């Protein structure tokens, strides 16, 4: 865990830059592009757009392009 002035980072390594690609392991969400970050209860999260989200994501959100919030421990 890394502490930043913006919040605690739960991932390994550096915080991905805006515009970079990450792989979200959690729930099989897959590849995504980072377009912002957000602090939630002291933890730094990434707001991402998934490249090809699973079918359940589309059904749950009624939009495959809806951004998601993920945290460092959930990405590879």
N, C-alpha and C positions, 0 to 999 in steps of 0.2 A: 504494500500500500504506500502511496506517495501522497504527501501533504502539499497542496499548492495554496496560493493565496485565494483561490476561487473555491476550493473545496477539496475533499479527500478523493484521490484517484485509486480505484480498486483494481485496476489493471496492472499487468506486468509491462515494464518498459515505459516509453514515452507516451504522452497523451497524443492521440492522432490529430493531425491538423485538419482544419476545415478544408473540404475538397478532397481529402484522402479517402481511400477505399478501405473498409474493414470487413471482417467476416464475423457475423453474429452467430455463435454456436447455439445459443439459447433457443429452444423450440424449433430448430431447423430453419431459422429465418434467412440465413445465408448472407450473400454479399450485399453491401450497402455503402452508400457514400455519405460522409459526414458533412452536414451543412450548418451546424451550430452546436453549442454546448449549453448546458443548463445545470445549475446547482439545485439539488433537491435534498432537503434536510441535511445539508452539509456534505453531500456526496456529489462529485462532478459527473454528470452524465453527458451522453452525446445524442443529439437529435439527428437521426439518419433517415434516408430514403432507401428502401430496399429495392434491389434490382429486379428480383423475381420472387416475391414473397409466396409462401405456400397458399393453397386454396383457402384454408381455414382463416388466414389473415384477411383475405378479401371478404369472406362471409361475415367475419366478426366486425370489420370496420366499414363495410360497404364501399370500400375504395382501396384498390391495391396500391395507390400512390400516397396514401396517408402516411406521414412521417411517424417514426417510432422513437421512443426514448430508451436507450440502453446504457448500461454501466460497464466499466472496464473489465470486471470479472466475467462478463457475458460475451466478450469478443476475443477473437484469436489474433 
